[in-house]
Amino acid sequence: MEFLILEVGIQEEPRLIISRFQSRLNFDTRDKIELLPYNDFNDLVQLCVRVEEQLKRKSSFKKSYSSTSYVTKEYRKYNYSPKEKDKP
């Protein structure tokens, strides 16, 4: 982004560049970034990369975990409870 700004010759205050960049982030990334400290635009970009990698790891973990809960979902579907097994 900085390269493009220099190429076009736009001169803006760093806080405006940061603000514009943040407004284009997805909500999950933006929420996390708001809580983390950064000094300049480069720090912000590096934080965004790390946060997005973390979010990808979490989403892949949720997908793998949800596939293991299939049996529990099937029990709920048929209203099965372990106590019914013990009834005469």
C-alpha positions, 0 to 999 in steps of 0.5 A, a space after each residue: 500500500 505504501 508503495 502505491 501511495 508513493 507511486 501515485 504521489 499522494 501525500 497523507 498523514 500516517 494516521 489517515 493511511 492507517 485509518 483507511 487501512 483499518 476500515 477495509 479489514 474484516 470485522 474479526 481482524 479489526 476487533 483484535 487489532 484495536 486491542 493491540 499496540 502498534 507504532 506505525 503502518 508497518 507494525 499494523 500490517 504485521 499485526 494483521 498478518 499474525 491475527 489473520 493466521 491465528 484466526 485461520 488456525 482457530 477456524 480450522 480447529 473448529 472445523 475438525 472439532 465439529 466433525 468429531 461431534 457427529 455422534 452426539 448430534 445423532 443422539 440428539 436427533 433421535 432423542 436418545 438419553 442414556 437413562 432410557 437404556 436402563 429402563 425395563 
